Amino acid sequence: MLQPQDILALAYRRPTMQHEMELLQEKEQQTPGSVQYAIKRYRKNLAWSMDDVGMLMYNYKKENTADNFMELRFCISGNMYCKQKQTECDACKLNTSNACAERVESTDVVSFRFSPLHLSQFITPGKIKGAFTDDILHFTHASSFSKTLTLCSRTRMVLETLLNHTYSGSLENIFINAQTQMLLLYSLECMVGDAKEIENFQCKFLANEADRDKIIKAREILLQHIGQPLTIKELSRKVAINECYLKKGFKELFGTTVFDFYQSQRMEHARYLLYEKGLSVTEVSMLLGYSSISHFSTAFKKHTGIKPCELLNPAALKVTEMVVL
């Protein structure tokens, strides 16, 4: 298996020892078939000179495809970590004092691992492979590699948002899944040297910041309505933009259609509710606004390649079987 240089050592430019670092926060999620992620936040050592750095790892084994994966790793410094963030201490809530006793400057290490099954949702059926990024997403690139990434402003913004959000529970899962797709898009663009500046948007109206904000707002509204499906017409009215502009602008900004993005987020959230929260297929189907369990099961299998009942714990599986009977 590919063993790239440690991301902390790459950022610090020399080997680091774990005993030299004070861990402030640690979080991870290991839902099968979904994005596997880990976040570790350390107290920043003011004596260290750290670079903000990213890395893309592509692990390929022809003889054992179960070991194939793509992973993004990042190390960034200078964010503020507050131990009371979830309860929002007054100083943090008002953003009035960087000297708050609960706020410390941090060095943050995050990683996101994508399986071939998860990445397959981004492949356009029937599209001829050949481009470097297509070969990676299809796992037809025949050799493992790792590549250091320069962090663009868009990547930094997503990482900072991921580290400093105040969501919890199900909303946190929806939020993190959505942001990891943005990191994947920007990292692949960076790797092939194909990132575009704002002025070079193909949709000319996106050069207008107000119109870009409307498209971004539309994405946020979709995430807030995971269990309440919206039509394109309803969504366009909520953000006050033409339906055609909404569809074209969304595809250019986020690299996917409105429908595909929304469906992807619903199914990833379903996976989380089934595996992490132990909800039954019936409960998840209802929460996501499906009219029948069979419609939900069909959509879930199409997206993930497995039946929803395969992620259930024994107790939830028994309940589902009783409902079906």
Secondary structure by P-SEA (a helix, b strand, c coil): ccccccaaaaaaccccccccccccbbbbbbccccccbbbbbcccccccccccbbbbbbbbbcccccccbbbbbbbbcbbbbbccccccccccccccccccccbbbbbbbbbbbbcccccccccccccccccaaaaaaaccccccbbbbbcccaaaaaaaaaaacccccaaaaaaaaaaaaaaaaaaaaaaaaccccccccccccccccaaaaaaaaaaaaaaaacccccccaaaaaaaacccaaaaaaaaaaaccccaaaaaaaaaaaaaaaaaccccccaaaaaaaaccccaaaaaaaaaaaccccccccccaaaaaaaaaaac
